[in-house]
Amino acid sequence: MQTLSAKQEALDEALFSEPLFRRDYACIIDEATFELASETTVSKRALVAGWVNGVRLIDNMPMKVSAQ
């Protein structure tokens, strides 16, 4: 199972690999509190915002929980 920090690193790497994307933020949060997620957070969501060619893009996606 991938750690939370490894998931955050993978998210960062994917965004930084896109030369036209200027990142505002990319984080993984607790869906219940909207605070940064921890390893014990049950429901996680990735939030991303940034710019491409003068257009601001904002998106989010639930993170899958692996069976332990």
Backbone atoms as SQL, in Angstrom:
CREATE TABLE atoms (id INTEGER PRIMARY KEY, chain TEXT, resi INTEGER, resn TEXT, atom TEXT, x REAL, y REAL, z REAL);
INSERT INTO atoms VALUES
  (1, 'A', 1, 'MET', 'N', 0.846, -1.181, 0.000),
  (2, 'A', 1, 'MET', 'CA', 0.000, 0.000, 0.000),
  (3, 'A', 1, 'MET', 'C', 0.891, 1.244, 0.000),
  (4, 'A', 2, 'GLN', 'N', 0.557, 2.204, -0.812),
  (5, 'A', 2, 'GLN', 'CA', 1.332, 3.434, -0.942),
  (6, 'A', 2, 'GLN', 'C', 1.019, 4.387, 0.218),
  (7, 'A', 3, 'THR', 'N', 2.058, 4.998, 0.797),
  (8, 'A', 3, 'THR', 'CA', 1.850, 5.940, 1.897),
  (9, 'A', 3, 'THR', 'C', 1.254, 7.241, 1.374),
  (10, 'A', 4, 'LEU', 'N', 0.715, 8.020, 2.284),
  (11, 'A', 4, 'LEU', 'CA', 0.142, 9.312, 1.916),
  (12, 'A', 4, 'LEU', 'C', 1.202, 10.224, 1.311),
  (13, 'A', 5, 'SER', 'N', 2.399, 10.238, 1.879),
  (14, 'A', 5, 'SER', 'CA', 3.457, 11.092, 1.328),
  (15, 'A', 5, 'SER', 'C', 3.864, 10.633, -0.070),
  (16, 'A', 6, 'ALA', 'N', 3.840, 9.335, -0.325),
  (17, 'A', 6, 'ALA', 'CA', 4.144, 8.828, -1.667),
  (18, 'A', 6, 'ALA', 'C', 3.060, 9.242, -2.660),
  (19, 'A', 7, 'LYS', 'N', 1.803, 9.234, -2.212),
  (20, 'A', 7, 'LYS', 'CA', 0.711, 9.682, -3.082),
  (21, 'A', 7, 'LYS', 'C', 0.849, 11.167, -3.401),
  (22, 'A', 8, 'GLN', 'N', 1.219, 11.972, -2.394),
  (23, 'A', 8, 'GLN', 'CA', 1.413, 13.407, -2.616),
  (24, 'A', 8, 'GLN', 'C', 2.574, 13.639, -3.580),
  (25, 'A', 9, 'GLU', 'N', 3.664, 12.890, -3.419),
  (26, 'A', 9, 'GLU', 'CA', 4.806, 13.001, -4.328),
  (27, 'A', 9, 'GLU', 'C', 4.403, 12.646, -5.755),
  (28, 'A', 10, 'ALA', 'N', 3.622, 11.591, -5.925),
  (29, 'A', 10, 'ALA', 'CA', 3.172, 11.188, -7.262),
  (30, 'A', 10, 'ALA', 'C', 2.306, 12.273, -7.891),
  (31, 'A', 11, 'LEU', 'N', 1.445, 12.886, -7.094),
  (32, 'A', 11, 'LEU', 'CA', 0.607, 13.987, -7.579),
  (33, 'A', 11, 'LEU', 'C', 1.478, 15.158, -8.017),
  (34, 'A', 12, 'ASP', 'N', 2.446, 15.530, -7.181),
  (35, 'A', 12, 'ASP', 'CA', 3.351, 16.634, -7.508),
  (36, 'A', 12, 'ASP', 'C', 4.150, 16.344, -8.777),
  (37, 'A', 13, 'GLU', 'N', 4.692, 15.136, -8.885),
  (38, 'A', 13, 'GLU', 'CA', 5.477, 14.763, -10.063),
  (39, 'A', 13, 'GLU', 'C', 4.640, 14.841, -11.335),
  (40, 'A', 14, 'ALA', 'N', 3.410, 14.364, -11.272),
  (41, 'A', 14, 'ALA', 'CA', 2.536, 14.403, -12.450),
  (42, 'A', 14, 'ALA', 'C', 2.288, 15.842, -12.892),
  (43, 'A', 15, 'LEU', 'N', 2.060, 16.737, -11.941),
  (44, 'A', 15, 'LEU', 'CA', 1.785, 18.135, -12.289),
  (45, 'A', 15, 'LEU', 'C', 3.031, 18.852, -12.779),
  (46, 'A', 16, 'PHE', 'N', 4.170, 18.612, -12.128),
  (47, 'A', 16, 'PHE', 'CA', 5.406, 19.277, -12.539),
  (48, 'A', 16, 'PHE', 'C', 5.914, 18.759, -13.882),
  (49, 'A', 17, 'SER', 'N', 5.456, 17.588, -14.308),
  (50, 'A', 17, 'SER', 'CA', 5.886, 17.050, -15.601),
  (51, 'A', 17, 'SER', 'C', 5.165, 17.720, -16.773),
  (52, 'A', 18, 'GLU', 'N', 4.135, 18.494, -16.479),
  (53, 'A', 18, 'GLU', 'CA', 3.390, 19.211, -17.517),
  (54, 'A', 18, 'GLU', 'C', 3.950, 20.628, -17.632),
  (55, 'A', 19, 'PRO', 'N', 4.727, 20.912, -18.684),
  (56, 'A', 19, 'PRO', 'CA', 5.416, 22.206, -18.773),
  (57, 'A', 19, 'PRO', 'C', 4.487, 23.416, -18.878),
  (58, 'A', 20, 'LEU', 'N', 3.284, 23.252, -19.388),
  (59, 'A', 20, 'LEU', 'CA', 2.374, 24.393, -19.535),
  (60, 'A', 20, 'LEU', 'C', 1.528, 24.642, -18.286),
  (61, 'A', 21, 'PHE', 'N', 1.572, 23.734, -17.339),
  (62, 'A', 21, 'PHE', 'CA', 0.741, 23.854, -16.139),
  (63, 'A', 21, 'PHE', 'C', 1.500, 24.606, -15.052),
  (64, 'A', 22, 'ARG', 'N', 0.911, 25.712, -14.574),
  (65, 'A', 22, 'ARG', 'CA', 1.477, 26.476, -13.451),
  (66, 'A', 22, 'ARG', 'C', 0.598, 26.212, -12.227),
  (67, 'A', 23, 'ARG', 'N', 1.126, 25.487, -11.290),
  (68, 'A', 23, 'ARG', 'CA', 0.353, 25.012, -10.138),
  (69, 'A', 23, 'ARG', 'C', 0.122, 26.113, -9.106),
  (70, 'A', 24, 'ASP', 'N', -1.126, 26.228, -8.627),
  (71, 'A', 24, 'ASP', 'CA', -1.443, 27.051, -7.460),
  (72, 'A', 24, 'ASP', 'C', -1.357, 26.175, -6.214),
  (73, 'A', 25, 'TYR', 'N', -2.038, 25.036, -6.257),
  (74, 'A', 25, 'TYR', 'CA', -1.948, 24.094, -5.144),
  (75, 'A', 25, 'TYR', 'C', -2.329, 22.700, -5.600),
  (76, 'A', 26, 'ALA', 'N', -1.843, 21.733, -4.868),
  (77, 'A', 26, 'ALA', 'CA', -2.192, 20.331, -5.067),
  (78, 'A', 26, 'ALA', 'C', -2.030, 19.659, -3.713),
  (79, 'A', 27, 'CYS', 'N', -3.126, 19.173, -3.175),
  (80, 'A', 27, 'CYS', 'CA', -3.057, 18.570, -1.843),
  (81, 'A', 27, 'CYS', 'C', -4.069, 17.440, -1.724),
  (82, 'A', 28, 'ILE', 'N', -3.870, 16.640, -0.706),
  (83, 'A', 28, 'ILE', 'CA', -4.785, 15.553, -0.401),
  (84, 'A', 28, 'ILE', 'C', -5.415, 15.878, 0.947),
  (85, 'A', 29, 'ILE', 'N', -6.740, 15.935, 0.964),
  (86, 'A', 29, 'ILE', 'CA', -7.451, 16.374, 2.163),
  (87, 'A', 29, 'ILE', 'C', -8.351, 15.278, 2.726),
  (88, 'A', 30, 'ASP', 'N', -8.784, 15.503, 3.942),
  (89, 'A', 30, 'ASP', 'CA', -9.799, 14.682, 4.598),
  (90, 'A', 30, 'ASP', 'C', -11.155, 15.193, 4.107),
  (91, 'A', 31, 'GLU', 'N', -11.950, 14.335, 3.470),
  (92, 'A', 31, 'GLU', 'CA', -13.242, 14.774, 2.932),
  (93, 'A', 31, 'GLU', 'C', -14.195, 15.281, 4.010),
  (94, 'A', 32, 'ALA', 'N', -14.077, 14.789, 5.222),
  (95, 'A', 32, 'ALA', 'CA', -15.000, 15.180, 6.292),
  (96, 'A', 32, 'ALA', 'C', -14.680, 16.560, 6.859),
  (97, 'A', 33, 'THR', 'N', -13.387, 16.904, 6.931),
  (98, 'A', 33, 'THR', 'CA', -12.989, 18.151, 7.595),
  (99, 'A', 33, 'THR', 'C', -12.381, 19.188, 6.657),
  (100, 'A', 34, 'PHE', 'N', -11.985, 18.774, 5.465),
  (101, 'A', 34, 'PHE', 'CA', -11.264, 19.603, 4.499),
  (102, 'A', 34, 'PHE', 'C', -9.901, 20.066, 5.021),
  (103, 'A', 35, 'GLU', 'N', -9.391, 19.403, 6.049),
  (104, 'A', 35, 'GLU', 'CA', -8.030, 19.637, 6.520),
  (105, 'A', 35, 'GLU', 'C', -7.117, 18.671, 5.774),
  (106, 'A', 36, 'LEU', 'N', -5.803, 18.939, 5.804),
  (107, 'A', 36, 'LEU', 'CA', -4.875, 18.025, 5.152),
  (108, 'A', 36, 'LEU', 'C', -5.049, 16.625, 5.724),
  (109, 'A', 37, 'ALA', 'N', -5.016, 15.641, 4.848),
  (110, 'A', 37, 'ALA', 'CA', -5.214, 14.254, 5.256),
  (111, 'A', 37, 'ALA', 'C', -4.008, 13.746, 6.034),
  (112, 'A', 38, 'SER', 'N', -4.255, 12.731, 6.829),
  (113, 'A', 38, 'SER', 'CA', -3.184, 12.026, 7.528),
  (114, 'A', 38, 'SER', 'C', -3.256, 10.564, 7.108),
  (115, 'A', 39, 'GLU', 'N', -2.296, 9.774, 7.563),
  (116, 'A', 39, 'GLU', 'CA', -2.289, 8.348, 7.224),
  (117, 'A', 39, 'GLU', 'C', -3.555, 7.650, 7.723),
  (118, 'A', 40, 'THR', 'N', -4.176, 8.171, 8.769),
  (119, 'A', 40, 'THR', 'CA', -5.364, 7.524, 9.340),
  (120, 'A', 40, 'THR', 'C', -6.678, 8.042, 8.757),
  (121, 'A', 41, 'THR', 'N', -6.613, 9.034, 7.882),
  (122, 'A', 41, 'THR', 'CA', -7.826, 9.570, 7.267),
  (123, 'A', 41, 'THR', 'C', -8.489, 8.485, 6.428),
  (124, 'A', 42, 'VAL', 'N', -9.781, 8.300, 6.620),
  (125, 'A', 42, 'VAL', 'CA', -10.513, 7.250, 5.903),
  (126, 'A', 42, 'VAL', 'C', -10.892, 7.705, 4.498),
  (127, 'A', 43, 'SER', 'N', -11.521, 8.863, 4.365),
  (128, 'A', 43, 'SER', 'CA', -11.978, 9.362, 3.059),
  (129, 'A', 43, 'SER', 'C', -11.106, 10.533, 2.630),
  (130, 'A', 44, 'LYS', 'N', -10.268, 10.272, 1.615),
  (131, 'A', 44, 'LYS', 'CA', -9.336, 11.289, 1.128),
  (132, 'A', 44, 'LYS', 'C', -9.788, 11.803, -0.233),
  (133, 'A', 45, 'ARG', 'N', -9.431, 13.048, -0.538),
  (134, 'A', 45, 'ARG', 'CA', -9.749, 13.658, -1.824),
  (135, 'A', 45, 'ARG', 'C', -8.557, 14.497, -2.254),
  (136, 'A', 46, 'ALA', 'N', -8.174, 14.383, -3.525),
  (137, 'A', 46, 'ALA', 'CA', -7.103, 15.210, -4.082),
  (138, 'A', 46, 'ALA', 'C', -7.718, 16.490, -4.639),
  (139, 'A', 47, 'LEU', 'N', -7.123, 17.622, -4.291),
  (140, 'A', 47, 'LEU', 'CA', -7.545, 18.930, -4.802),
  (141, 'A', 47, 'LEU', 'C', -6.392, 19.521, -5.596),
  (142, 'A', 48, 'VAL', 'N', -6.699, 20.055, -6.776),
  (143, 'A', 48, 'VAL', 'CA', -5.671, 20.641, -7.634),
  (144, 'A', 48, 'VAL', 'C', -6.209, 21.923, -8.243),
  (145, 'A', 49, 'ALA', 'N', -5.362, 22.949, -8.276),
  (146, 'A', 49, 'ALA', 'CA', -5.702, 24.193, -8.966),
  (147, 'A', 49, 'ALA', 'C', -4.438, 24.724, -9.621),
  (148, 'A', 50, 'GLY', 'N', -4.601, 25.286, -10.805),
  (149, 'A', 50, 'GLY', 'CA', -3.464, 25.852, -11.514),
  (150, 'A', 50, 'GLY', 'C', -3.910, 26.537, -12.793),
  (151, 'A', 51, 'TRP', 'N', -2.924, 26.934, -13.564),
  (152, 'A', 51, 'TRP', 'CA', -3.165, 27.717, -14.777),
  (153, 'A', 51, 'TRP', 'C', -2.553, 27.046, -16.001),
  (154, 'A', 52, 'VAL', 'N', -3.279, 27.091, -17.120),
  (155, 'A', 52, 'VAL', 'CA', -2.775, 26.665, -18.423),
  (156, 'A', 52, 'VAL', 'C', -3.190, 27.726, -19.428),
  (157, 'A', 53, 'ASN', 'N', -2.218, 28.368, -20.044),
  (158, 'A', 53, 'ASN', 'CA', -2.481, 29.388, -21.073),
  (159, 'A', 53, 'ASN', 'C', -3.486, 30.441, -20.617),
  (160, 'A', 54, 'GLY', 'N', -3.340, 30.932, -19.386),
  (161, 'A', 54, 'GLY', 'CA', -4.206, 31.991, -18.889),
  (162, 'A', 54, 'GLY', 'C', -5.562, 31.543, -18.384),
  (163, 'A', 55, 'VAL', 'N', -5.822, 30.251, -18.392),
  (164, 'A', 55, 'VAL', 'CA', -7.100, 29.717, -17.910),
  (165, 'A', 55, 'VAL', 'C', -6.856, 29.004, -16.582),
  (166, 'A', 56, 'ARG', 'N', -7.630, 29.373, -15.555),
  (167, 'A', 56, 'ARG', 'CA', -7.483, 28.719, -14.254),
  (168, 'A', 56, 'ARG', 'C', -8.321, 27.448, -14.231),
  (169, 'A', 57, 'LEU', 'N', -7.673, 26.369, -13.857),
  (170, 'A', 57, 'LEU', 'CA', -8.321, 25.063, -13.777),
  (171, 'A', 57, 'LEU', 'C', -8.368, 24.622, -12.317),
  (172, 'A', 58, 'ILE', 'N', -9.512, 24.125, -11.891),
  (173, 'A', 58, 'ILE', 'CA', -9.694, 23.631, -10.530),
  (174, 'A', 58, 'ILE', 'C', -10.397, 22.280, -10.634),
  (175, 'A', 59, 'ASP', 'N', -9.862, 21.273, -9.922),
  (176, 'A', 59, 'ASP', 'CA', -10.487, 19.954, -9.985),
  (177, 'A', 59, 'ASP', 'C', -10.264, 19.216, -8.671),
  (178, 'A', 60, 'ASN', 'N', -11.021, 18.163, -8.486),
  (179, 'A', 60, 'ASN', 'CA', -10.872, 17.310, -7.311),
  (180, 'A', 60, 'ASN', 'C', -11.261, 15.897, -7.695),
  (181, 'A', 61, 'MET', 'N', -10.766, 14.945, -6.906),
  (182, 'A', 61, 'MET', 'CA', -11.030, 13.545, -7.208),
  (183, 'A', 61, 'MET', 'C', -10.917, 12.729, -5.924),
  (184, 'A', 62, 'PRO', 'N', -11.867, 11.830, -5.679),
  (185, 'A', 62, 'PRO', 'CA', -11.733, 10.973, -4.497),
  (186, 'A', 62, 'PRO', 'C', -10.538, 10.037, -4.659),
  (187, 'A', 63, 'MET', 'N', -9.884, 9.756, -3.558),
  (188, 'A', 63, 'MET', 'CA', -8.746, 8.835, -3.560),
  (189, 'A', 63, 'MET', 'C', -9.255, 7.461, -3.149),
  (190, 'A', 64, 'LYS', 'N', -8.850, 6.440, -3.870),
  (191, 'A', 64, 'LYS', 'CA', -9.269, 5.076, -3.544),
  (192, 'A', 64, 'LYS', 'C', -8.556, 4.600, -2.287),
  (193, 'A', 65, 'VAL', 'N', -9.286, 3.864, -1.479),
  (194, 'A', 65, 'VAL', 'CA', -8.715, 3.276, -0.272),
  (195, 'A', 65, 'VAL', 'C', -8.418, 1.817, -0.572),
  (196, 'A', 66, 'SER', 'N', -7.160, 1.418, -0.370),
  (197, 'A', 66, 'SER', 'CA', -6.766, 0.031, -0.617),
  (198, 'A', 66, 'SER', 'C', -7.193, -0.857, 0.537),
  (199, 'A', 67, 'ALA', 'N', -7.550, -2.077, 0.216),
  (200, 'A', 67, 'ALA', 'CA', -7.876, -3.049, 1.266),
  (201, 'A', 67, 'ALA', 'C', -6.598, -3.435, 1.990),
  (202, 'A', 68, 'GLN', 'N', -6.678, -3.540, 3.307),
  (203, 'A', 68, 'GLN', 'CA', -5.476, -3.870, 4.091),
  (204, 'A', 68, 'GLN', 'C', -5.459, -5.319, 4.458);
